[in-house]
């Protein structure tokens, strides 16, 4: 079938490119200072370090987080052609896994956003500094600087970066539903999950107007807000009293592909 050949070739090509990028990444110095930061931010203090915990025992695979992410961040609706060529843009996706054989079959789902690694392999390979880790630990993307080389896409071992192969379009009634706080990415640039960074900006402005510091719960990504099973926790990893820090220390916790040394800031709690 025509639709099956491209995804296989694409997967093999990306796997080889990712392996080469990770080999170079592992040879780089492991000091925190070696991680590329934004201009003028190298010595900046980091009052927060944002992270996420996903409880797989609570997750029902309803995909509410996926839909909320699409609506919140103005992600384009995929066309049939995008499905056939494997070029769907999904900042939050569900990784399925099947265990057992019929009739004793068990289906599991793992929500996978950008892992916002403390040692992101996608940032050192960008030749124009379009992607970087900001002082609060978020891996950011500068769309106007991106030249579309896709080095970061291939370097990401979690396949959480996506290239815009075509101009994003929506049905006419849906264009009026765009989130004004999130820019629409043009054709030819790479995009990714931002942990709803625009909500952080809004929360900081609100806290400043009230003359107080940012509190836990002020900054909540859309995926956490809509999860009906409360399977997603989010907050400041630098605050030992925060819910996300306490859950992250659970013996059930693990990191996705931890052996790569990327130090993801998304922790998964195993099923009991």
Helices and strands as residue ranges (DSSP letters): H 2-27, G 32-34, E 50-55, H 64-72, H 80-85, E 93-101, E 104-112, H 121-124, E 131-133, E 139-141, H 151-155, E 161-163, H 172-175, E 190-192, H 197-209, H 222-226, E 232-236, H 243-248, E 253-255, G 258-260, E 266-269
